[in-house]
Amino acid sequence: MVVLDTSALVFWTLDPERLSKIDDQTITQADRVCISSISIWEIGVRVKKADLVLPLSIQDFA
């Protein structure tokens, strides 16, 4: 199991080139990938402040 923090979640889903090869392999090979609900909240706050632009709605991202 791998638990992603907010930055890792954003990079993994939206900008995977920013992850190292080891990080990408670890996530890809994990039997489970977990995220905290606080990460979704934090992403929503960043979108609302225009610090982060998502190519889809926060609801669809979640």
C-alpha positions in Angstrom: 0.0 0.0 0.0 1.2 3.5 -0.8 -0.3 6.6 0.8 0.1 9.8 -1.4 0.4 13.3 0.0 -1.3 16.1 -1.9 1.7 16.9 -4.1 2.3 13.3 -5.1 -1.4 12.9 -5.9 -1.4 16.0 -8.1 1.8 15.0 -9.9 0.7 11.3 -10.3 -2.7 12.3 -11.8 -1.9 15.5 -13.7 1.8 15.8 -14.3 3.4 12.4 -14.0 6.7 13.6 -15.5 7.4 15.4 -12.3 7.6 12.1 -10.4 10.9 10.3 -10.2 11.1 6.9 -11.9 11.3 5.2 -8.5 8.2 7.1 -7.2 6.3 6.3 -10.4 7.2 2.6 -10.2 6.3 2.4 -6.5 2.9 3.9 -7.1 2.2 1.8 -10.2 3.3 -1.4 -8.6 1.4 -0.8 -5.3 -1.5 -3.2 -4.6 -3.4 -0.2 -3.2 -3.0 3.6 -3.5 -4.6 5.6 -0.7 -5.2 9.3 -0.4 -6.5 11.4 2.4 -9.7 13.3 2.0 -7.8 16.4 3.2 -5.8 16.2 0.0 -9.0 16.6 -2.0 -10.0 19.5 0.2 -6.5 21.1 -0.2 -6.7 20.7 -4.0 -10.1 22.4 -3.9 -8.7 25.3 -1.9 -5.8 25.6 -4.4 -8.2 25.6 -7.3 -10.5 28.2 -5.7 -7.4 30.5 -5.0 -6.3 29.9 -8.7 -3.0 28.4 -7.4 -3.9 25.2 -9.4 -5.8 24.7 -12.6 -7.5 21.4 -13.2 -8.4 20.1 -16.6 -11.7 18.9 -15.1 -14.0 19.8 -12.2 -12.8 19.1 -8.7 -15.8 16.7 -8.4 -14.6 14.7 -11.4 -11.0 14.8 -10.2 -12.1 13.4 -6.8 
